[in-house]
């Protein structure tokens, strides 16, 4: 039996180490060449100096008082505003590193004071700090979103040991432990129901508020809430490998991975900052040495430094991607990296599997056509051969054939043939169960069905025993999802399937696919995907949507691989770029909309921010832009850039 915590030690684990590592209280971001992490937070340490600086600036600027008093008040205001900036600069100097974005505004303020424009210097510092508060507000919104993800983490686990319930933390649960989950509690780890019937609220994982019924044998995912009645379950995964912990871990990893655009900006920032300082020295020192006019050139140099700060873009761009990641998580979709958002936003072609993707993957046996044997014999041998298969059809065949654990003992050997079926020995007889291609490979005569449906052919000892017709219905909302994707710019919608032409064509026609390829083996699907990828134009991407079963190679080949319905099974999730927890294909247009909104917001920030500052720089170098007006416009630009990521948090 697993070793559990003593009662006196339980209080020490109210905040497990895993959660402390995954969810830091303050968000941190990389910046510059050394990727040093720094803080932006709405706290008294930040707010009080800014409010005090605003108060002093108001008195110094508006009150009629002697010039010396005005200078003192404005100087005090500047020091209050610059306190945090100077602290950061000094910290980096002590650590033998160059100051980063703070050096621009500090040097600009010093130059402005040198030419006697005290109010403009104090105002420029105050405006910069106001822009940072806008950034802090967006960071606080992000922090709130992360806290909502944290809320799904289970806090306790009731472990049954010898009929006695012992309370512990989920981290201490071991595989094979028996647990009791009371009404209103969260499932602590992934497992299977041993006894009881209840309904689960899985909205924290799937984004779907509809309750899910579970009974004996049903799979449970950690983070779901037990709504109706107590359940007894067996743990099948450790806490670290369960759904709730994996969700948080994957989100933190996605946040930590820079997008391609962020990598470029960070690489440029390493050169950009020293270059701007050198240009400012050229403007403020070297040119006036030759031409004179120190006051005018120092003013130009101060404005040049003020308007060239890259901090707003370097913070807002990661926040745009992070907003899309959080929105996707809220809708029950895990996106494994910011670069996935980039590629999704440029999607042109989407390729879909059929079974379990555009259809719900829950097959039903419609009719049985035995040939020389009884229906019971045909179904029984078919169910035994399919007893270990993960194919969606196999479950329906096992149920129809009344397969039990006792039947398993009759199996001597089983081999799954991708894209064909299974080959097994049942009661010493060689059994083939699969499609027409499997029969043809073994030279077995078979009957062609004259009714709609997917045909499963059965042969025993190379003699044809008959076939079974199965049907699978379209997913709810599949048609609307396809139309929505087309409206968003997905020009090519292709379906790849191993099913027969009659079934494949009817599905493709119902959902308005541009192209359908049928009777494909896994290798055939991979070849078709490569061909489609070669046809793409430059700057566009291909997305493959599958159910995760035997899709790993397809996920690798596609620019973006999306695994659907991962709450039911997590096959292939490690290879996918996006995991949609529910089976709702209607989530795909929302995912694409989130990615597109984030990508457009990023470029809107870049174009507006850089364009406006370029215009201001031209006016500053021309000498017609006052420092105070330049600082005010720059603050508006920073606030606009900082607040724009909020668009990505509110996508419906």
C-alpha positions in Angstrom: 0.0 0.0 0.0 1.2 3.5 -0.8 2.8 5.5 1.9 0.8 8.6 2.9 1.3 11.6 5.0 1.1 11.6 8.7 -1.8 13.8 10.0 0.6 16.3 11.6 2.4 16.9 8.3 -0.7 17.6 6.2 -0.9 21.3 7.0 2.6 21.8 5.6 1.4 20.9 2.1 -1.5 23.3 1.6 0.5 24.9 -1.3 2.3 22.0 -3.0 5.7 22.7 -4.6 4.4 21.9 -8.1 1.8 24.7 -7.9 4.3 27.2 -6.5 6.6 26.5 -9.5 3.9 26.5 -12.1 2.0 29.6 -11.0 4.2 32.4 -9.8 2.3 35.2 -8.1 3.9 37.9 -10.3 4.1 37.5 -14.1 7.6 37.8 -15.5 8.8 38.5 -19.0 12.1 38.2 -21.0 13.6 41.4 -22.3 16.8 42.2 -24.1 19.9 40.2 -24.8 20.4 38.6 -21.4 16.7 37.8 -21.1 16.6 39.0 -17.5 13.2 38.7 -16.0 11.7 41.7 -14.3 8.5 42.6 -12.6 5.5 44.7 -13.5 2.8 44.7 -10.9 0.1 47.0 -9.5 1.2 47.4 -6.0 1.7 50.2 -3.4 5.4 50.3 -4.2 4.5 51.4 -7.7 1.4 53.4 -7.2 2.3 55.6 -4.3 5.4 57.2 -5.9 3.5 57.9 -9.1 0.5 59.5 -7.3 2.9 61.6 -5.2 4.8 62.6 -8.4 1.5 63.7 -10.0 0.5 65.7 -6.9 3.9 67.5 -6.8 3.8 68.2 -10.5 0.3 69.7 -10.2 1.4 72.0 -7.4 4.7 72.9 -9.2 3.1 73.6 -12.5 -0.2 75.3 -11.5 0.6 77.2 -8.3 1.9 80.8 -8.6 5.0 80.6 -6.5 8.7 81.7 -6.8 10.8 80.1 -9.5 13.0 78.3 -6.9 9.9 76.7 -5.3 8.6 75.6 -8.7 12.0 74.0 -9.5 12.0 72.2 -6.2 8.5 70.9 -6.6 9.1 69.8 -10.2 12.4 68.2 -9.3 10.8 66.3 -6.4 8.1 65.1 -8.8 10.7 64.0 -11.2 12.6 62.1 -8.5 9.4 60.4 -7.4 8.6 59.3 -10.9 12.2 58.2 -11.6 12.7 56.4 -8.3 11.7 53.0 -9.6 13.5 53.6 -12.9 16.7 54.6 -11.1 16.4 51.5 -8.8 16.3 49.2 -11.9 19.2 51.0 -13.6 21.4 50.9 -10.4 20.5 47.2 -9.9 21.7 46.4 -13.4 24.9 48.4 -13.0 25.7 46.6 -9.7 25.1 43.3 -11.5 27.6 44.6 -14.2 24.9 44.7 -16.9 23.8 47.6 -19.1 20.5 49.3 -18.2 17.7 48.5 -20.6 14.6 50.5 -21.5 14.8 52.7 -18.4 18.0 54.3 -19.7 16.1 56.1 -22.5 13.7 58.0 -20.3 16.2 58.7 -17.5 18.8 60.2 -20.0 16.0 62.2 -21.7 14.9 63.7 -18.4 18.5 64.6 -17.5 19.0 66.3 -20.8 15.8 68.2 -20.5 16.7 69.4 -17.0 20.1 70.5 -18.4 18.4 72.9 -20.8 16.2 74.3 -18.1 12.8 72.8 -19.1 12.0 71.4 -15.7 8.3 71.0 -16.2 8.8 69.1 -19.4 11.4 66.8 -17.7 9.0 66.0 -14.8 6.1 65.5 -17.2 8.0 63.1 -19.5 8.9 60.9 -16.5 5.3 61.0 -15.2 3.9 60.2 -18.6 6.3 57.2 -19.0 5.2 55.9 -15.6 1.6 56.3 -16.5 2.2 54.2 -19.6 3.8 51.5 -17.4 0.7 51.5 -15.2 -1.3 50.7 -18.3 1.0 47.8 -18.9 0.7 46.7 -15.2 -3.1 46.7 -15.6 -3.0 44.3 -18.5 -0.5 42.1 -16.6 -2.9 42.1 -13.7 -5.7 40.9 -16.1 -3.4 38.1 -17.2 -2.6 37.2 -13.6 -6.4 36.9 -13.0 -6.7 34.6 -15.9 -4.0 32.4 -14.6 -5.6 32.3 -11.2 -8.8 31.0 -12.8 -6.7 28.1 -14.3 -5.3 27.5 -10.9 -8.8 27.2 -9.4 -9.3 23.8 -11.0 -6.4 22.2 -9.1 -7.8 19.7 -6.6 -6.8 20.3 -3.0 -7.6 17.0 -1.2 -7.8 13.3 -1.9 -9.7 10.7 0.2 -7.7 7.5 0.1 -9.4 4.2 1.1 -7.0 2.0 3.1 -8.5 -1.2 4.6 -12.0 0.3 4.5 -10.9 3.5 6.3 -10.7 6.9 4.6 -7.5 8.9 5.0 -7.2 12.5 3.8 -4.1 13.4 1.9 -3.0 15.7 -0.9 -3.3 14.7 -4.6 0.5 14.7 -4.9 0.6 11.7 -2.6 -1.8 9.5 -4.5 -0.2 6.5 -6.1 -1.3 4.5 -9.2 -3.7 1.8 -8.1 -4.9 3.6 -4.9 -8.6 3.4 -4.2 -10.2 6.9 -3.7 -13.5 8.2 -2.6 -14.8 11.4 -4.2 -17.7 13.1 -2.3 -20.4 15.2 -3.9 -19.1 18.7 -4.7 -15.4 17.7 -4.7 -13.0 17.8 -7.6 -11.6 14.6 -9.0 -8.0 14.5 -7.6 -6.3 12.3 -10.2 -7.2 10.6 -13.5 -8.8 7.2 -12.9 -11.7 4.8 -13.4 -15.0 4.5 -11.6 -15.2 1.4 -9.4 -18.6 2.0 -7.9 -21.4 4.6 -8.0 -23.2 6.8 -10.6 -23.0 10.5 -10.8 -22.7 13.5 -13.1 -19.6 15.5 -13.6 -19.0 19.2 -14.3 -16.1 19.1 -16.8 -16.4 22.8 -17.8 -13.0 23.6 -16.2 -11.3 21.3 -18.7 -13.6 21.4 -21.8 -15.3 24.8 -21.6 -18.7 23.0 -21.9 -21.1 23.5 -19.0 -23.2 20.4 -19.8 -22.9 17.7 -17.2 -21.3 14.4 -18.1 -22.8 11.1 -16.7 -20.4 8.5 -15.4 -20.9 5.0 -14.0 -18.8 1.9 -13.3 -16.0 1.7 -15.8 -16.1 5.3 -16.9 -12.9 7.3 -17.1 -12.4 10.2 -14.8 -10.2 13.3 -15.3 -8.8 15.4 -12.5 -10.2 18.9 -12.2 -13.8 17.8 -12.9 -16.4 18.4 -10.2 -18.5 15.5 -8.9 -22.1 16.9 -8.9 -24.5 14.2 -7.8 -23.4 11.4 -5.6 -20.2 9.9 -4.1 -17.9 7.8 -6.3 -15.3 5.2 -5.6 -12.5 5.3 -8.1 -9.1 3.7 -8.8 -6.2 6.0 -9.6 -4.7 5.3 -13.0 -2.2 8.2 -13.2 -0.1 10.1 -10.7 -1.0 13.7 -9.9 1.8 15.1 -12.1 0.5 13.1 -15.1 -3.2 13.9 -14.6 -5.3 16.2 -16.6 -5.4 19.2 -14.3 -1.6 19.3 -13.6 -0.8 18.6 -17.2 -3.0 21.5 -18.3 -1.2 24.0 -16.0 2.2 22.6 -16.9 1.5 22.9 -20.7 0.2 26.4 -20.3 3.3 27.5 -18.4 5.5 25.9 -21.0 3.5 27.6 -23.8 4.0 31.0 -22.0 7.7 30.5 -21.6 8.2 29.6 -25.3 8.8 32.7 -27.4 7.1 33.1 -30.7 9.2 33.6 -33.8 8.4 37.3 -33.8 9.4 37.7 -30.2 12.7 35.9 -30.8 13.4 38.4 -33.6 12.5 41.4 -31.5 14.6 40.2 -28.6 17.5 39.7 -30.9 17.2 43.1 -32.4 16.8 44.7 -28.9 20.3 43.6 -28.0 21.7 45.8 -30.8 19.0 48.4 -30.8 19.5 49.8 -27.3 23.2 50.6 -27.6 22.6 52.0 -31.1 19.9 54.4 -29.9 22.1 55.7 -27.0 25.0 56.3 -29.5 22.7 58.2 -31.9 21.5 60.3 -29.0 25.1 61.2 -28.0 25.7 62.1 -31.6 22.7 64.4 -31.7 23.2 66.0 -28.3 27.0 66.3 -28.2 28.9 65.8 -31.4 26.7 67.9 -33.7 26.5 70.9 -31.4 30.3 70.8 -30.9 30.6 71.5 -34.7 27.5 73.7 -35.3 26.7 75.2 -31.9 23.1 75.6 -30.7 23.4 73.3 -27.7 19.9 73.9 -26.3 18.1 73.0 -29.6 20.2 69.8 -30.2 19.9 68.7 -26.6 16.1 69.1 -26.9 16.3 66.9 -30.1 18.4 64.3 -28.4 16.0 64.2 -25.4 13.0 63.6 -27.6 14.9 61.1 -29.7 15.6 59.0 -26.5 12.1 59.4 -25.3 10.4 58.3 -28.5 12.7 55.4 -29.2 12.0 53.3 -26.1 11.0 49.8 -27.2 9.6 48.6 -23.9 5.9 49.0 -24.8 6.2 46.7 -27.9 8.5 44.2 -26.1 5.9 43.8 -23.4 2.6 44.1 -25.3 3.5 41.6 -28.0 4.0 38.6 -25.6 0.7 39.7 -23.9 -1.2 39.5 -27.2 -0.1 35.9 -27.6 -0.7 35.1 -24.0 -4.3 36.5 -24.2 -5.0 34.1 -27.0 -3.5 31.2 -24.9 -5.7 32.1 -22.0 -8.8 32.5 -24.1 -8.2 29.1 -25.7 -7.7 27.5 -22.2 -11.0 29.0 -21.1 -12.7 27.4 -24.0 -11.2 24.0 -23.3 -8.4 24.1 -25.9 -4.7 23.7 -25.0 -2.3 25.5 -27.3 1.3 24.2 -26.9 3.2 27.4 -27.7 2.9 31.0 -28.9 4.4 30.0 -32.3 1.3 27.8 -32.8 -0.8 31.0 -32.7 1.3 32.5 -35.4 0.9 29.5 -37.7 -2.8 29.2 -37.0 -3.4 32.9 -38.0 -1.9 32.1 -41.4 -3.9 29.0 -42.0 -5.0 28.5 -45.6 -5.8 24.7 -45.8 -7.4 22.5 -43.1 -7.3 18.8 -43.5 -9.7 16.6 -41.5 -9.9 13.0 -40.6 -13.4 11.5 -40.8 -14.1 9.1 -37.9 -14.1 10.8 -34.6 -13.5 14.2 -36.2 -16.3 15.3 -38.5 -18.3 12.2 -37.3 -18.8 11.5 -33.6 -16.8 8.2 -33.7 -19.6 6.2 -31.9 -20.4 3.5 -34.4 -23.5 1.3 -34.3 -24.0 -2.1 -35.9 -26.8 -1.6 -38.4 -27.0 -5.0 -40.0 -25.3 -8.4 -40.1 -24.9 -10.5 -43.2 -23.4 -13.9 -42.3 -22.3 -16.3 -45.1 -22.7 -20.0 -44.1 -22.6 -19.3 -40.3 -25.1 -17.8 -37.8 -25.2 -14.1 -36.8 -24.1 -15.0 -33.3 -21.0 -16.9 -34.5 -20.0 -14.1 -36.9 -20.4 -11.4 -34.2 -18.7 -13.5 -31.5 -15.5 -14.2 -33.5 -15.4 -10.6 -34.7 -15.7 -9.3 -31.1 -12.9 -11.6 -29.9 -10.5 -10.6 -32.7 -11.2 -6.9 -32.0 -10.9 -7.2 -28.2 -7.6 -5.3 -28.0 -8.2 -2.8 -30.8 -8.5 1.0 -30.0 -10.3 1.6 -33.3 -13.7 3.4 -32.7 -15.5 0.5 -34.6 -14.0 -2.1 -32.2 -15.9 -0.9 -29.2 -19.3 -1.3 -31.1 -18.2 -4.7 -32.4 -17.3 -5.9 -28.9 -20.6 -4.7 -27.5 -22.6 -6.4 -30.3 -20.7 -9.6 -30.0 -21.1 -9.8 -26.2 -17.3 -9.9 -25.6 -16.3 -10.6 -22.0 -13.0 -11.1 -20.2 -13.5 -14.9 -20.5 -13.3 -14.6 -24.3 -9.9 -13.0 -24.0 -8.4 -16.3 -22.9 -9.2 -17.8 -26.3 -6.9 -15.3 -28.1 -3.5 -16.7 -28.9 -2.1 -13.8 -31.0 -3.4 -10.5 -32.4 -1.9 -8.1 -34.9 -3.4 -4.8 -35.8 -2.8 -3.9 -39.5 -3.0 -0.1 -39.9 -5.6 1.0 -42.5 -6.8 -2.6 -43.0 -8.0 -4.3 -39.8 -6.8 -7.0 -37.5 -5.4 -10.5 -37.8 -5.9 -12.8 -34.8 -5.9 -16.4 -33.7 -9.1 -17.3 -31.9 -9.6 -20.9 -30.6 -6.6 -21.8 -32.8 -8.2 -20.5 -35.9 -6.8 -17.6 -38.1 -9.4 -14.8 -38.1 -9.2 -11.7 -40.4 -11.5 -8.8 -39.6 -11.3 -5.6 -41.6 -12.1 -3.8 -44.8 -12.2 -5.0 -48.4 -8.5 -4.2 -48.9 -7.6 -6.8 -46.2 -9.6 -9.4 -47.9 -8.0 -8.7 -51.3 -4.5 -8.8 -49.8 -5.2 -12.4 -48.6 -7.0 -13.4 -51.8 -10.3 -14.0 -50.1 -13.6 -13.7 -52.1 -16.0 -11.2 -50.4 -19.4 -9.8 -51.0 -19.8 -6.1 -51.9 -22.6 -4.5 -49.7 -25.5 -3.0 -51.6 -26.5 -0.7 -48.7 -24.9 2.4 -47.3 -22.6 2.0 -44.4 -19.1 1.0 -43.5 -18.6 -2.8 -44.1 -16.5 -4.9 -41.8 -15.6 -8.2 -43.5 -14.8 -11.4 -41.6 -12.8 -14.4 -42.8 -11.9 -17.5 -40.7 -9.2 -19.9 -42.0 -9.3 -18.0 -45.3 -13.0 -18.7 -45.7 -15.4 -15.7 -46.0 -17.9 -15.7 -43.1 -19.8 -12.5 -44.0 -19.8 -8.8 -43.3 -21.2 -6.3 -40.8 -22.6 -2.9 -41.7 -21.9 0.0 -39.3 -22.9 3.6 -39.4 -21.5 6.7 -37.7 -23.4 10.1 -37.6 -22.1 13.5 -38.3 -21.0 15.6 -35.3 -23.4 18.2 -34.1 -22.5 21.6 -35.6 -20.1 20.2 -38.1 -21.8 21.9 -41.0 -21.8 25.3 -39.2 -18.2 24.9 -38.3 -17.1 24.3 -41.9 -19.1 27.3 -43.1 -17.6 29.4 -40.3 -14.0 28.3 -41.2 -14.7 29.1 -44.9 -15.9 32.6 -43.9 -12.7 33.1 -41.9 -10.5 32.5 -44.9 -9.9 28.7 -45.0 -10.0 28.3 -48.7 -9.2 24.5 -48.9 -11.1 22.0 -46.7 -10.0 18.5 -47.3 -11.1 15.1 -45.8 -8.8 12.1 -45.7 -10.3 8.8 -44.7 -9.8 5.0 -45.0 -13.6 4.5 -45.4 -15.3 3.3 -48.5 -16.3 5.8 -51.3 -20.0 5.7 -50.8 -19.8 6.7 -47.1 -16.9 9.2 -47.7 -18.6 11.0 -50.5 -21.9 11.4 -48.7 -20.1 13.0 -45.7 -17.9 15.2 -47.9 -21.0 16.4 -49.8 -23.0 17.1 -46.6 -20.2 19.3 -45.2 -19.1 21.0 -48.5 -15.5 19.8 -48.5 -13.4 21.0 -51.4 -11.7 17.6 -51.7 -12.1 14.1 -50.3 -9.6 11.1 -50.6 -11.0 7.7 -49.4 -9.7 4.2 -48.8 -6.4 5.6 -47.7 -3.9 3.7 -45.5 -2.0 5.7 -42.9 0.9 6.0 -45.3 -1.5 7.1 -48.0 -2.9 9.8 -45.7 0.7 11.0 -45.0 1.5 11.2 -48.7 -1.7 13.1 -49.4 -0.9 15.6 -46.7 2.6 16.1 -48.1 1.1 16.8 -51.5 -1.3 19.3 -50.1 1.5 21.0 -48.2 3.6 21.4 -51.3 0.7 23.2 -53.0 0.6 25.9 -50.4 1.6 29.5 -51.2 4.4 31.2 -49.3 3.4 32.5 -45.9 0.4 30.2 -45.5 0.1 27.1 -43.4 -1.7 23.7 -43.4 -3.7 22.5 -40.4 -4.5 18.8 -39.8 -7.4 17.9 -37.4 -7.5 14.3 -36.2 -8.8 12.3 -33.2 -5.2 11.4 -32.1 -5.5 7.7 -33.0 -2.6 6.8 -35.3 -2.2 10.5 -36.2 1.3 11.2 -34.7 3.0 11.2 -38.2 0.3 13.4 -39.6 0.6 15.9 -36.7 4.3 16.0 -37.3 3.9 16.7 -41.1 1.3 19.4 -40.7 2.2 23.0 -39.8 -0.4 22.7 -37.0 -1.8 19.5 -35.6 -5.1 19.6 -33.7 -6.2 16.6 -31.6 -10.0 16.5 -31.0 -11.9 15.0 -28.1 -8.8 14.5 -25.9 -11.0 14.2 -22.7 -12.1 10.7 -24.0 -8.6 9.6 -25.0 -5.2 11.3 -24.9 -3.6 9.3 -27.7 -1.3 11.5 -29.9 -1.7 14.6 -27.7 2.0 14.8 -27.1 2.5 15.2 -30.9 -0.3 17.6 -31.4 0.1 21.4 -31.3 -3.5 22.0 -30.0 -5.5 19.7 -27.9 -9.3 20.3 -27.9 -10.6 18.6 -24.8 -14.2 18.2 -25.9 -15.4 16.6 -29.2 -17.1 19.8 -30.3 -15.8 20.6 -33.8 -17.5 24.0 -33.3 -14.5 25.0 -31.1 -12.2 25.1 -34.2 -13.6 28.4 -35.7 -13.3 30.0 -32.2 -9.7 28.8 -32.0 -8.9 30.3 -35.4 -10.7 33.5 -34.5 -8.6 33.8 -31.3 -5.3 33.2 -33.2 -6.3 35.7 -36.0 -7.3 38.4 -33.5 -4.0 38.0 -31.6 -1.9 38.1 -34.8 -3.7 41.2 -36.1 -3.4 42.9 -32.7 0.4 42.3 -32.7 0.8 43.9 -36.1 -1.6 46.7 -35.3 0.5 47.4 -32.3 3.7 47.4 -34.4 2.4 49.5 -37.2 0.5 52.1 -35.1 3.2 52.3 -32.4 6.2 52.5 -34.8 4.3 54.6 -37.3 3.2 57.3 -34.8 6.6 57.4 -33.2 8.3 57.7 -36.6 6.1 60.7 -37.3 7.0 62.2 -33.9 10.7 61.6 -34.5 10.6 63.5 -37.8 8.9 66.5 -36.0 11.4 66.3 -33.2 14.4 66.3 -35.4 12.9 69.1 -37.4 12.7 71.0 -34.1 9.0 71.8 -34.1 7.9 69.3 -31.4 8.0 70.5 -27.8 9.3 68.0 -25.2 6.1 68.1 -23.1 3.9 67.5 -26.2 6.2 64.7 -27.4 6.1 63.1 -23.9 2.3 63.3 -23.8 1.9 61.8 -27.3 4.4 59.1 -26.4 2.5 58.2 -23.3 -0.7 57.9 -25.3 1.2 55.6 -27.7 2.5 53.5 -24.9 -1.0 53.3 -23.3 -2.5 52.3 -26.6 0.1 49.6 -27.2 -0.2 48.3 -23.7 -4.0 48.1 -23.7 -4.4 46.6 -27.1 -3.7 43.0 -25.9 -7.0 43.2 -24.0 -8.7 42.5 -27.3 -7.3 39.0 -27.3 -8.8 38.3 -23.8 -12.4 39.0 -24.8 -12.8 37.1 -28.1 -16.1 35.3 -28.1 
